[in-house]
Amino acid sequence: MIFDKIKVSKIAIVVFLTVLIWVWADLALDETLPVSGAMIIVDESTPSRWVTIGGRASAPIENIVLKGPVSKISDVRRKTRDRPNSPSFEFFLDVEQEGIIEPNEYPSFDVRDFLRKSDQIRRLGLTVESCKPANLNVKVVGLFEKSLPVQCYDISGNPLKHESIDPAIVSMFVPEAWGRNEPARVTLTAREIEQARATSVNATPYIELPDGQRRRSRTAVNVRIPPEEDRLKSYNITTATPSFLLGANLQGKYKVEVSNMNAVMGAIQIRATEQAKLAYEQMDYQVVLQIVDEDVKATDTIRRELIYNFPPEYVRKGEIELVVTPDQPAEAQFKLVRLPSADNP
């Protein structure tokens, strides 16, 4: 009985020593791993300071050489391999934590020291051997609290006419040179605009600093937008110029004979804003008749609807449209006639 207890104790000691040796060996065999694709990002939580890294809100770290136990290095290698399209690490720079308080330019910010103190690196049980770049230019600009008017915009940056904004003025931290009438912005999506026309929508104003950082107000506002007015008016375009669009295989070989040219060149009824109407009139061609290679095989008159060459910019904004009638879209009636020069080149 005593012999069995001694035997079990010896086995336990051997197992413990074996595990201890393996752990010690793992810790003793440090490995290095170069990592690319990391980023340092400005922490925007301090409202009274505007911090930039090399003039931007973030800076890439080309290379970091990490050092640590083989098992921990393997974990990092696997995680970076599983996320090929994401930054390997994102480090947030809080200048107050780094002891950078006074507004000034700090051209020799020690990147390696910053990374070594990072909680991310410490939690991984690794150290930073080196990094590139070794230094970055950090600039701190003091911001000042000012009262700004609030202006609404759509997602394309076009100003929106509002019925009310409550409150109409908000306090925000801005650069000293910020214009007195430069507004705090509220950007509304199409769905939010629709809601603001029906009732109201709650939104947070913001300013955008030159490097792209957005600083948001601590005060939200309620926005109401008046019901949409019909911006489109009816126009008759009486100076339509047609274009015949032939493919490369037909050009110089066939001519287009249109039997109802009056319909093709007739007045075009549209609904548009005045600006869109003027842009349409200034197009080289108002209507296009598209000819395809298969048309050469036709024995009878071909009928095809015209393409109305509206300016794409105004089509996207919904500022121009065709008035659909029994005569619109107009239909061209045409034949292809082979040119004599095509038979006798």
Secondary structure in CASP SS format (residue, H / E / C, confidence):
PFRMAT SS
TARGET T0000
AUTHOR 0000-0000-0000
METHOD secondary structure of the structure
MODEL  1
M C 1.00
I H 1.00
F H 1.00
D H 1.00
K H 1.00
I H 1.00
K H 1.00
V H 1.00
S H 1.00
K H 1.00
I H 1.00
A H 1.00
I H 1.00
V H 1.00
V H 1.00
F H 1.00
L H 1.00
T H 1.00
V H 1.00
L H 1.00
I H 1.00
W H 1.00
V H 1.00
W H 1.00
A H 1.00
D H 1.00
L H 1.00
A H 1.00
L C 1.00
D E 1.00
E E 1.00
T E 1.00
L E 1.00
P E 1.00
V E 1.00
S C 1.00
G C 1.00
A E 1.00
M E 1.00
I E 1.00
I E 1.00
V E 1.00
D C 1.00
E C 1.00
S C 1.00
T C 1.00
P C 1.00
S C 1.00
R E 1.00
W E 1.00
V E 1.00
T E 1.00
I E 1.00
G C 1.00
G C 1.00
R E 1.00
A C 1.00
S E 1.00
A E 1.00
P E 1.00
I E 1.00
E C 1.00
N E 1.00
I E 1.00
V E 1.00
L E 1.00
K E 1.00
G E 1.00
P E 1.00
V H 1.00
S H 1.00
K H 1.00
I H 1.00
S H 1.00
D H 1.00
V H 1.00
R H 1.00
R H 1.00
K H 1.00
T H 1.00
R H 1.00
D H 1.00
R C 1.00
P C 1.00
N C 1.00
S C 1.00
P C 1.00
S C 1.00
F C 1.00
E E 1.00
F E 1.00
F E 1.00
L E 1.00
D C 1.00
V C 1.00
E C 1.00
Q C 1.00
E C 1.00
G C 1.00
I C 1.00
I C 1.00
E C 1.00
P C 1.00
N E 1.00
E E 1.00
Y E 1.00
P E 1.00
S E 1.00
F E 1.00
D E 1.00
V H 1.00
R H 1.00
D H 1.00
F H 1.00
L H 1.00
R H 1.00
K C 1.00
S C 1.00
D H 1.00
Q H 1.00
I H 1.00
R H 1.00
R H 1.00
L H 1.00
G C 1.00
L C 1.00
T E 1.00
V E 1.00
E E 1.00
S E 1.00
C E 1.00
K E 1.00
P C 1.00
A C 1.00
N E 1.00
L E 1.00
N E 1.00
V E 1.00
K E 1.00
V E 1.00
V E 1.00
G E 1.00
L C 1.00
F E 1.00
E E 1.00
K E 1.00
S E 1.00
L E 1.00
P E 1.00
V E 1.00
Q E 1.00
C E 1.00
Y E 1.00
D E 1.00
I C 1.00
S C 1.00
G C 1.00
N C 1.00
P E 1.00
L C 1.00
K C 1.00
H C 1.00
E C 1.00
S E 1.00
I E 1.00
D E 1.00
P C 1.00
A C 1.00
I E 1.00
V E 1.00
S E 1.00
M E 1.00
F E 1.00
V E 1.00
P C 1.00
E C 1.00
A C 1.00
W C 1.00
G C 1.00
R C 1.00
N C 1.00
E C 1.00
P C 1.00
A E 1.00
R E 1.00
V E 1.00
T E 1.00
L E 1.00
T C 1.00
A H 1.00
R H 1.00
E H 1.00
I H 1.00
E H 1.00
Q H 1.00
A H 1.00
R H 1.00
A H 1.00
T C 1.00
S C 1.00
V E 1.00
N E 1.00
A E 1.00
T C 1.00
P C 1.00
Y E 1.00
I E 1.00
E E 1.00
L C 1.00
P C 1.00
D C 1.00
G C 1.00
Q C 1.00
R E 1.00
R E 1.00
R E 1.00
S C 1.00
R C 1.00
T C 1.00
A C 1.00
V E 1.00
N E 1.00
V E 1.00
R E 1.00
I C 1.00
P C 1.00
P C 1.00
E C 1.00
E C 1.00
D C 1.00
R C 1.00
L C 1.00
K E 1.00
S E 1.00
Y E 1.00
N E 1.00
I E 1.00
T C 1.00
T C 1.00
A C 1.00
T C 1.00
P E 1.00
S E 1.00
F E 1.00
L E 1.00
L C 1.00
G C 1.00
A C 1.00
N C 1.00
L C 1.00
Q C 1.00
G C 1.00
K C 1.00
Y E 1.00
K E 1.00
V E 1.00
E E 1.00
V E 1.00
S C 1.00
N C 1.00
M H 1.00
N H 1.00
A H 1.00
V H 1.00
M C 1.00
G C 1.00
A C 1.00
I E 1.00
Q E 1.00
I E 1.00
R E 1.00
A E 1.00
T C 1.00
E H 1.00
Q H 1.00
A H 1.00
K H 1.00
L H 1.00
A H 1.00
Y H 1.00
E H 1.00
Q C 1.00
M C 1.00
D C 1.00
Y C 1.00
Q C 1.00
V E 1.00
V E 1.00
L E 1.00
Q E 1.00
I C 1.00
V C 1.00
D H 1.00
E H 1.00
D H 1.00
V H 1.00
K H 1.00
A C 1.00
T C 1.00
D C 1.00
T C 1.00
I E 1.00
R E 1.00
R E 1.00
E E 1.00
L C 1.00
I E 1.00
Y E 1.00
N C 1.00
F C 1.00
P C 1.00
P H 1.00
E H 1.00
Y H 1.00
V H 1.00
R H 1.00
K C 1.00
G C 1.00
E C 1.00
I E 1.00
E E 1.00
L E 1.00
V C 1.00
V C 1.00
T E 1.00
P C 1.00
D C 1.00
Q E 1.00
P C 1.00
A C 1.00
E E 1.00
A E 1.00
Q E 1.00
F E 1.00
K E 1.00
L E 1.00
V E 1.00
R E 1.00
L C 1.00
P H 1.00
S H 1.00
A H 1.00
D H 1.00
N C 1.00
P C 1.00
END
